[in-house]
């Protein structure tokens, strides 16, 4: 089994409330992976959390959202666990601790991938870079296992709640189930089955005929003024709205692609 998990920072609870370790962790939560090297405090936190995980009293259901869900999925030796982490030193730290837990506790093969731009401080960067990083990472993992017929699961119990709708759509697009624990400390493992997705791909071919690549890029990112779309396509408002009613979203005079259309374009790029 291949499990792709988004990673949050719920394991921070193991550091205590008013401890030096907690303060150091909070500082790392605001630091991009590119902004700093792994210093002694990072290594200290890594070893501190790993000791907690190696202790005989370790309880996967309470250690973190990710260990809780993975334990309930029945991870076994030889499974492949991918941890997709946010663009922060805290996210990377949690991913690397989870990677070690996966190897030591379950005998799984583990991988950690930092998703550039996946953060919540900058909404534009999240939309333009973070979601693209998420889509590409999931697509590449899925593509690498399709021939071997490994069952693939998306685990979205951990990580930012903002990515939940995107992961749900990705599961539908890729044809793989999405799982999560309903409540972080709960017992219910919810599965959204890989249902067939009805999407008119011909409308994307029409989009490429009506608009130049840079305009399509802007539609998928920050949006385009509707007047500019009229001039590019020589279509009236009604004609434009009817032709692209399934994939265009109007925000006042600004037009953007729907989340589903954007994900499919990202996947095909």
C-alpha positions as CSV (number, residue, x, y, z in Angstrom):
1,X,0.0,0.0,0.0
2,X,1.1,3.5,-0.8
3,X,-0.2,6.2,1.6
4,X,0.3,9.9,0.8
5,X,-0.1,12.0,3.9
6,X,-0.3,15.8,4.3
7,X,1.6,16.8,7.5
8,X,0.6,19.3,10.1
9,X,2.2,20.3,13.4
10,X,-0.1,18.5,15.8
11,X,2.9,16.6,17.4
12,X,3.8,20.0,19.0
13,X,1.5,18.9,21.9
14,X,4.4,16.5,23.0
15,X,6.6,19.5,23.8
16,X,4.5,20.9,26.7
17,X,3.1,24.4,26.9
18,X,5.7,26.7,28.4
19,X,8.9,24.8,27.6
20,X,12.1,25.9,25.7
21,X,11.3,23.2,23.2
22,X,7.9,24.6,22.5
23,X,9.3,28.1,22.0
24,X,11.9,26.8,19.6
25,X,9.2,24.9,17.7
26,X,7.0,28.0,17.4
27,X,10.0,29.9,16.0
28,X,10.5,27.2,13.3
29,X,6.8,27.4,12.4
30,X,7.4,30.9,11.0
31,X,10.6,30.1,9.1
32,X,10.7,28.9,5.5
33,X,12.8,25.9,4.7
34,X,14.9,28.1,2.4
35,X,15.6,30.7,5.1
36,X,17.7,28.7,7.5
37,X,20.0,25.7,8.0
38,X,19.3,22.9,10.4
39,X,21.0,24.3,13.5
40,X,21.5,22.7,16.9
41,X,18.1,23.6,18.2
42,X,16.5,21.8,15.2
43,X,18.5,18.7,15.9
44,X,17.6,18.9,19.6
45,X,13.9,19.1,18.8
46,X,14.2,16.2,16.4
47,X,15.9,14.0,19.0
48,X,13.5,15.1,21.7
49,X,10.4,14.1,19.7
50,X,12.0,10.9,18.5
51,X,12.7,9.9,22.1
52,X,9.0,10.4,22.9
53,X,8.1,8.2,19.9
54,X,10.6,5.5,20.9
55,X,9.4,5.4,24.5
56,X,7.5,2.2,25.6
57,X,4.5,4.4,26.5
58,X,4.2,5.7,22.9
59,X,0.5,5.9,21.8
60,X,0.1,6.6,18.0
61,X,-3.5,7.7,18.6
62,X,-2.4,10.7,20.7
63,X,1.1,11.4,19.5
64,X,-0.1,13.2,16.3
65,X,-2.9,13.4,13.8
66,X,-0.8,11.5,11.3
67,X,0.3,8.6,13.5
68,X,-3.4,8.3,14.6
69,X,-4.7,7.9,11.1
70,X,-1.8,5.7,9.9
71,X,-2.3,3.4,12.8
72,X,-6.0,3.1,12.0
73,X,-5.2,2.4,8.4
74,X,-3.2,-0.7,9.5
75,X,0.3,0.3,8.1
76,X,2.5,-2.8,7.8
77,X,6.1,-3.7,6.9
78,X,6.8,-2.8,3.3
79,X,4.2,-0.1,2.9
80,X,5.3,3.1,1.3
81,X,4.6,6.3,3.3
82,X,5.0,9.7,1.7
83,X,4.9,12.7,4.0
84,X,4.1,16.0,2.2
85,X,5.1,18.8,4.5
86,X,4.5,22.5,4.5
87,X,7.1,25.1,3.5
88,X,8.4,25.6,7.1
89,X,11.1,24.3,9.3
90,X,8.5,23.0,11.7
91,X,6.7,21.2,8.9
92,X,10.0,19.6,7.8
93,X,10.8,18.6,11.4
94,X,7.4,16.9,11.8
95,X,7.8,15.1,8.5
96,X,11.2,13.8,9.4
97,X,10.1,12.6,12.8
98,X,7.1,10.8,11.1
99,X,9.5,9.3,8.6
100,X,11.5,7.7,11.4
101,X,8.4,6.5,13.2
102,X,7.2,4.9,10.0
103,X,10.4,3.0,9.6
104,X,10.9,2.0,13.3
105,X,7.4,1.2,14.3
106,X,5.9,-0.2,11.2
107,X,8.9,-1.2,9.0
108,X,7.6,1.0,6.2
109,X,9.6,2.7,3.5
110,X,9.3,6.5,4.0
111,X,9.8,9.7,2.1
112,X,9.6,13.3,3.0
113,X,8.8,16.0,0.5
114,X,8.7,19.8,1.2
115,X,6.0,21.5,-0.8
116,X,7.2,24.9,-1.8
117,X,4.8,27.7,-1.3
118,X,2.4,25.6,0.9
119,X,1.8,28.0,3.8
120,X,-1.1,30.1,5.1
121,X,0.6,33.5,5.7
122,X,0.5,34.5,2.0
123,X,-2.8,33.6,0.2
124,X,-1.4,34.5,-3.2
125,X,1.7,32.3,-2.8
126,X,-0.6,29.5,-1.5
127,X,-2.8,29.7,-4.6
128,X,0.0,30.2,-7.2
129,X,2.8,28.0,-5.8
130,X,1.6,25.9,-2.9
131,X,-1.3,24.2,-4.6
132,X,0.7,23.6,-7.7
133,X,3.4,21.9,-5.6
134,X,0.8,19.7,-4.0
135,X,-0.7,18.7,-7.3
136,X,2.6,17.9,-8.9
137,X,3.8,15.9,-5.8
138,X,0.7,13.7,-5.8
139,X,0.7,13.2,-9.5
140,X,4.3,12.1,-9.6
141,X,3.8,9.7,-6.8
142,X,0.7,8.2,-8.4
143,X,2.4,7.9,-11.8
144,X,5.4,6.1,-10.3
145,X,3.2,3.3,-8.8
146,X,0.5,2.9,-11.5
147,X,2.3,0.1,-13.4
148,X,3.1,-1.8,-10.2
149,X,-0.6,-1.9,-9.3
150,X,0.1,-0.7,-5.7
151,X,-3.1,0.5,-4.0
152,X,-2.7,4.3,-3.3
153,X,-4.5,6.2,-0.6
154,X,-4.6,10.0,0.1
155,X,-4.5,10.6,3.9
156,X,-5.6,14.2,4.7
157,X,-6.0,13.9,8.5
158,X,-3.0,16.2,9.1
159,X,-1.9,19.4,7.4
160,X,-3.8,22.6,6.6
161,X,-7.5,22.4,6.4
162,X,-7.3,24.7,3.3
163,X,-5.9,21.8,1.2
164,X,-8.9,19.5,2.0
165,X,-11.0,20.5,-1.0
166,X,-8.1,20.3,-3.3
167,X,-7.1,16.8,-2.0
168,X,-10.7,15.6,-2.3
169,X,-10.7,16.7,-6.0
170,X,-7.3,15.2,-6.6
171,X,-8.5,11.9,-5.3
172,X,-11.4,12.0,-7.8
173,X,-9.1,13.1,-10.7
174,X,-6.5,10.5,-9.9
175,X,-9.1,7.8,-9.1
176,X,-7.8,7.0,-5.6
177,X,-9.6,7.0,-2.3
178,X,-9.2,9.8,0.3
179,X,-9.1,8.9,4.0
180,X,-9.1,10.9,7.2
181,X,-9.9,10.5,10.9
182,X,-13.2,12.4,11.5
183,X,-11.8,13.8,14.8
184,X,-8.2,14.0,15.6
185,X,-8.6,11.8,18.7
186,X,-11.6,9.9,17.4
187,X,-12.0,6.4,16.3
188,X,-13.8,6.8,13.0
189,X,-11.7,6.5,9.9
190,X,-13.7,8.0,7.0
191,X,-13.1,7.0,3.4
192,X,-14.2,8.9,0.4
193,X,-14.2,6.3,-2.4
194,X,-12.6,7.0,-5.8
195,X,-15.8,7.8,-7.7
196,X,-15.7,8.4,-11.4
197,X,-15.4,12.1,-12.2
198,X,-17.6,13.7,-14.8
199,X,-15.7,16.5,-16.5
200,X,-15.9,17.9,-20.0
201,X,-12.3,17.9,-21.1
202,X,-13.2,19.4,-24.5
203,X,-13.9,22.7,-22.8
204,X,-10.2,22.9,-22.0
205,X,-9.3,22.3,-25.6
206,X,-11.6,25.2,-26.5
207,X,-10.0,27.4,-23.8
208,X,-6.6,26.9,-25.5
209,X,-8.1,27.8,-28.8
210,X,-9.7,31.0,-27.6
211,X,-7.0,32.3,-25.3
212,X,-3.1,32.6,-25.4
213,X,-1.1,30.5,-22.8
214,X,-0.3,33.6,-20.7
215,X,-4.0,34.4,-20.3
216,X,-4.8,30.8,-19.3
217,X,-1.9,31.0,-16.8
218,X,-3.4,34.2,-15.3
219,X,-6.9,32.6,-15.2
220,X,-5.5,29.8,-13.1
221,X,-3.6,32.1,-10.8
222,X,-4.7,35.7,-10.0
223,X,-7.6,36.0,-12.5
224,X,-8.3,38.2,-15.6
225,X,-10.6,41.1,-16.1
226,X,-13.7,40.1,-18.1
227,X,-13.1,43.0,-20.6
228,X,-9.7,41.5,-21.5
229,X,-11.4,38.1,-22.1
230,X,-14.0,39.7,-24.4
231,X,-11.2,41.4,-26.5
232,X,-9.2,38.2,-26.7
233,X,-12.0,35.9,-27.7
234,X,-14.4,38.3,-29.6
235,X,-17.2,36.8,-27.5
236,X,-20.0,38.7,-25.8
237,X,-20.6,38.2,-22.0
238,X,-23.5,35.8,-22.6
239,X,-21.5,33.8,-25.2
240,X,-18.4,33.7,-22.8
241,X,-20.6,32.7,-19.8
242,X,-22.3,29.9,-21.7
243,X,-19.2,28.5,-23.3
244,X,-17.3,28.4,-20.1
245,X,-20.0,28.1,-17.5
246,X,-18.5,24.9,-16.2
247,X,-15.0,26.2,-15.5
248,X,-15.2,30.1,-15.1
249,X,-15.9,31.7,-11.8
250,X,-16.8,35.4,-11.7
251,X,-15.7,37.6,-8.8
252,X,-17.1,40.9,-9.7
253,X,-15.4,41.9,-13.0
254,X,-12.6,39.4,-12.4
255,X,-12.7,35.9,-13.8
256,X,-10.9,32.8,-12.6
257,X,-10.9,29.1,-13.3
258,X,-12.8,26.8,-11.0
259,X,-10.7,24.8,-8.6
260,X,-11.4,21.6,-10.5
261,X,-10.4,23.1,-13.9
262,X,-7.2,24.6,-12.3
263,X,-6.3,21.2,-10.8
264,X,-6.7,19.4,-14.1
265,X,-4.6,22.0,-15.9
266,X,-1.9,21.8,-13.3
267,X,-1.9,18.0,-13.6
268,X,-1.6,18.1,-17.4
269,X,1.2,20.7,-17.4
